[in-house]
Amino acid sequence: MRRITMRDFHWLGKPRTYKKDHQMVSLEVAGQTCLPSGPLLLAVSDEYFRCEATVSIPKKGGFAGMCIYHLDSCYAAAGLASDALEVQTCISGFTNRSSFVISAEAETAIWTVKRDAQGLALGYRFAQEEEIRWVSDIHLPGCELSISFGPYFTNAGEATYTASMHALRYTKQEA
């Protein structure tokens, strides 16, 4: 089993500043950043796996969550803001974005990416919860052999905000 650590994650996008060590990542997310050009940390896997990461929840205007990626024209993402849940997909450059009003009073959410024989799934839970709220089952073209995945951060507002990710756990699953 190959162990994925913070060193395995690589940036796509251009955050203003960021700090990465073996325990956590923090960054400033500039205003008017969105997927696929917003800050996105990616790892690659060809295994069946389950990955959990604790990601900060931005205030209104920004979203932070997890993204499954094949190309910049083929991805799926789900993220939280303090007042909404966003699900975004892009296939062949055509984007679909849905936003749902919720109240997330926590400062962080534990996001889960699952890849198994049934496909890909994204979900989250809060620290005091045990049950995962599965947001989406995903079938992306090109992801049959391997996928890129990781946390993403967007900001529809003008002011920058500070985001973070920590408590990363990657577990290989048997076929």
N, C-alpha and C positions, 0 to 999 in steps of 0.2 A: 504494500500500500504506500502510495506517495503522499506525503504530508504537505498540504498547502499552508504557507505562512504569509504574513504581510509582504515579505519580499517577492512573492509570486505575483502580486498585484501590480499592474502597470497603468499609468494614466493615459486616458484619451481625453481630449479637451484641454483647456488652459485655465486652471484655477489661479487666482492672483498669488496666493501663497499657500503652501502646504507643508506639513510636518509628518513624517512617516518613521516609525520605529517598529520594533518587533511586537509591540503591544497595541498600538493604535495609530490612526490617521486622523489629522485634523486639517481643515482647509477653509479658506474664505471663498465663498461662492459669489461671484460678481453679479450685478443686476443684469437682467435680460439674457440669461443663459438658459438654454433648453436642450433637450435631446435632439439629435445625437451629438451635438457639439459641446454640451455641458460637461462638467467634471464627471468622469466615469472611471472607476477602478475595475480592471478586468483580470480574471484568471481564466485559464483554459483547461478543460477536462474532457477526456474521451471515456470516462468511467460512469457507472451509475453511482450517484452520490446524493448526499444531503449536506447543505452548507447553511450555517446560521451566522448572522452578523448583527450586532447591536448598532443601530444607525440612529443618529439624532433626528428629531422631528422639528423642522423649521416652523417659524410663525407663518401667518397668512401670506401667500404669494409664492412660496417656494415649496418644492416637494423633494423628499429623500426616500429612497427605497432600494429595491433590487431590480436589475436588468438582466435579461438573457439576450445574447447578441450573436448574430451571424455576420452581418455586414452593416454598414451605416444605413443601408436601405432595408434592413430586415432585423427587427428587434422587438422585444416585448418588455414592458416595464410596469411596475406598480410601486407607488410611493404615497407617503402620508405628509400632510401639513397639519397644523394644529386644528384646522377646521374642515379638512376634506381628505378624501382618498382619491387618487388618480390612477387610472389604468390606461396605458398607452401602447399601441401596437403600430408597427410600420412594416409593410410587406411590399417589396418592389417600389419603394418610395412613396406609397400611399399611406398616410398616417390616419389613425383612428384614436381619438382621445375621449375618455369618459371621466367625469368627475362626480363624486358622490359626497354630499354633505355628511360629515360625521364630527364628533367632538373627541379629539385626542388630547387629553389633559396631561399625559405623560410627556417627559422630555425625550424619551427614546422608545424605539420599537425594535423587537427582535425579528428580523426578516429571515425567511427560509426559502431557499431554492432547492427543489427536489428534481432529480433526473432519474427515471427508472424505465422499465420496459413499457409502461403505460404512457410515457411522455415527460413533459416538463410542467412544473407547477410553481407558483409563487404564493407566499402567504406571510402573515405576520402575527405576532402576539405581543402583549405588553408583559413586563417583567413579572407581575404578580399572577399572570395567567399561565396555564399549562397547555390549553388547547389552541392550536393554530387556526387562525381565520384564513382559509384558503381563498385567495382573491381570484386566481385564474389558472386554468389548465391551458397549456400552450402547445401548439403544433406549428413550428416555424420551418419553412423550407431551408434545407441545407444543414440542419442541426442533427441529423440522424447519426453521424459519426462522432462529432464533438461539438461542444458549445463554448462560447465565452460567456462569462457571467460576473456579476459583481454589483456593488452599490453605486448608485448615481445620485446626483444632486442638481436640482434646477432652481431657478430664481426668476420669476416673472416681474418682480419689483425692480426698483432702481437702486436701493441700498444693498450693500453686500451683507451677507450673514455668515457666521462661522458654523461649519458642520463637522461632524466627526463619525468615525466608525471604530468599534473595538469589539472584543470578545468574539473573535472569529473562530468558528469551528467547522471543519470539513471532515465528513465521514464517508468512506467508501461503502457502497451498498453492494450486496451480492446480486447477480443476475437472476 
